[in-house]
Amino acid sequence: MKVLITGASSGIGRATALLLARKGHQVLMVSRRKQRLQEIAESSATVVGELLFDELDVSDVSSITAFVSRQGEWLKDVDLLVNNAGLALGADPLEQNSTADISRVLETNVIGLLALTRAVIPFMKARKSGHIVSLGSVAGSTPYKGGTVYCASKAAVHMITDCLRMDLGGTGIRVSTVSPGRVAETEFSEVRFAGDAEKARKPYEGYRTMSASDVAESIAWIVLQPAHINIQELVILPTDQPSATTLEPLQ
């Protein structure tokens, strides 16, 4: 299987790339940080398949256009697109969000996802097969204070996926959403709080959370189902997180 994963330089994207490569698949990792991708590829001695890498900033449509042009031959046989790249910036009320931060979140989480998916679909249609998996979030269906922009962006991902599944009916292309709860030890929280390590740790303290590898295992399970089966949406929360906004540590 030939796999394209965005945001593969860290977190869930990195874990998914490594897991699928260990299972023998050819994985093309993309992100803004090409040097980081090269380091991951060169240090992964346990890979059975193949780890490739290229630079791609999904928040920049011109970067997507250039990437598709460079990788057009490889994309002719692409089996799986994992739309993993995404971010949140801050946890303040909307009026305290900067225009730049709002734009960056929407351009990355929504516009970029749409643009890259739109570019990849024709390659899959030509082969009458393929799978598009997008990382949503429990935040896409449950609001929380300070989450106006991020929650809206993930709600958009969920609706994009549901509509796309209908658009692609009869093409042989599967479409899925993976919606995780709290995942610790990734760069997500650090980016959200502008590198403030204390703030980044706080949402995960005192609870058993998931790891990026936990989510990667679930993604692998979805995509390795037989072609006639489509897991439309998978919601994954830690046992200590009974709902999107509720945390209950083990007593």
N, C-alpha and C positions, 0 to 999 in steps of 0.2 A: 504494500500500500504506500502511495506517495502522499505525504502529509505536509500541509502548510500551516504554521502556527504563528500568530502575531503576539507581540509582547513576550517573546520567548527568552528574554535575557534574565528573567527573574521569576520568582513566585510560581503560580500555577502553570504559566506558559512553559517555563523551564522544566518543571517537574513532568509535565505531559510530554514534552519533546524527548526527554531522557527515557521515560517509561516506554513510549512507543518505539523508540530506536532500539532499546534493549529487547523488545519483542520482535525485532527483525525488520522493521519498516524504515523506509527512507524519509527522513524528516528535514524539511527546509524551515529553519528557524529565522524569524525576522523580528527586528526591533530597531529603534533609533541608535542603539549602542552596538555597533558592529564589532568593536574590539571585545566587548563582553561575550558576544556570541562565539567569537573565535576561541576565546579562552575555554568556554564550555565545551565546544567541539573537541578541542585538543586535549582536554583533561578527562574525557569520558572513555576510559579504557574498557568498560564493561559493555559497550554498545555492540550489538550483533548486527544491526542494520547499518544505517548511514546517517550522519548528522551533517547537513549542509547549512549555510547561513548567508544572509544578505541583509543589507540595510533597508529599512522601510519605516517611515514615520506616517502612521495611519491618520494623523491629524492634518496631514498636508496632502491634498489631492494630487498635486504635481509629483510628489514622491511616489504615490500609488501608480500613477501613469508611467513613470520611469521604471518602476519595479516590474510592472507587467510587460513592458517592452523588453527589458533585459531577460526576463525569465519566461518569455512566451513559449519557448520550446519545452521547457520543463513543465509548464502549466497544462500542456496538451494532455498529460496523463494524470493530472492531480485527482486524487480520490477523496481527500478530506481537507476542509478548511476549518480551522479552529480560530474563531474570532475571540481571542483572549485579551488583547490590549484594552486597557481601560484604567480609569483613575477617578479619585475624588479629591477635591481641594477644599480643605477647611470643613468646619461643622457649625458655621454661623448662620443666623437668619438671612434670608435672601437680600435684604437691604444692605447687609454688610459684605456681600460678595462683590468682588470687583468684576467689571465687564470682561477683563482679560481672563480671569479664572472661569467664569461662566462659559465663555467661548471655547476655552481649552477643553473643558470637560465634554461639552457637546460635540466639538469637532473630533475628539478622540473616541468617545463612547458611542456616538450615533452617526455623524456624517462620515467618518472614516470607515466604520463598519459597513455602512451602506455602499460606499464607493468601492471598497475592495470586494465585497460580496458580488456586487453588480459586475465587476470585471472578471470574476472567476466563474460565474454561472455559465457563460457560453462554452467554456472548455468542458464543463461537466455535461451540459446538454448535448454536446456533440457526441459524447460517449454513452449517453443515456444512463449515467450512473454518477454517484458522488454523494457526499454528505457534508452538510454545513452545520457546525456546532458553534453556538454563540454563548459566551458567558454572561448570563444575566445575574440576578441577585435576589435574595428575599426582599431587598430594599425596593425592588421593582413592583412589589405588590403590597408592601406594608410601609406606610409613611412613618417618619420619625423627625423629631425636632432637629433643625439644622441640616436636613437632608433634601431640601427642595430641589436643588439642581441635580444632585447625584441620583436621587430616587426617580426623578423625571426621566433622566437619561436611561436608567435601567428598565423603567416601565416601557420606554420606547423600544428597547432591545426585545422585550417580550412580545410586543405587538408586531414589530418587524418580523420576528420569527414566525409567529402565527399566520400572518398574512402571506409571507413568503412560501410557507408550506402549501398554502392554497394556490398561489401563483404557479408553483412547480408541480402540482398534481399531474400525474401521467408522464412525467419526464424521467422517472427513476431516481430522482435526487431526494435524499432524505434531509430533513431539517429538524434540529433539536436545540433546546435551551437547557443549560445547566445553571441552577440557581443555588449557590452556596450561601451558608450563613457565615459565622465568624471564622476566618482562617488566619492563624497566627504565623509569625516568623516569615512574613513576606515583606516586600517594600511598600505595600499598599498604604499602610498606616503612616509610615515614615513620610511618604510623598504627601499624604493628606495633611499632615501637620508640619510641613515644611522642614523636615529633618529634626523636629523636637522629639528626642528619644523617649522622654518621660511621658509625653502625651501619646506617643505612638504605642507604648506598652500598656497604658491604662485600660483600654477597652477589653484587654485579654487577661488581666490579672485576676487570679482566684478562680478561674474556670478551666475546665478541660475543653480546649478548642480543637479545631481540625488543623491539619497541616496541608500544604500545597500538594504533597504526595497523595493524601487521602482523596482530594478532588480529582487528581490525575487518574487515579485508579477507577473512579466512577466514569470519567470521560472515556477511558479505554474500554470499559464494559459496554458503554453505549455504542461506540463506533465499531466494535467487533461483533455486534449482533449480525445475524444473517441479513442479506440485502432486502428481504421481504418484511423485515421488522424495523419499525422506527420508534424509538423512545422519544416521544414528543417533548416532554419536559421532566427533568429530574431535580427535585428540591432536596438539598443536603444540609442538615444542621447538626451541630454537635449535640450529644445527649444532654449537656448542661445548658442548652439553648432551646427551650420548649417552643418558642415562637420567635419571630424576627426581632421583637423588642423586649423579650423576657429572658433573663439569665438566672439559673438556679444551680448553684454549685453543689457538688456531692456532699451530703451531710455526714 
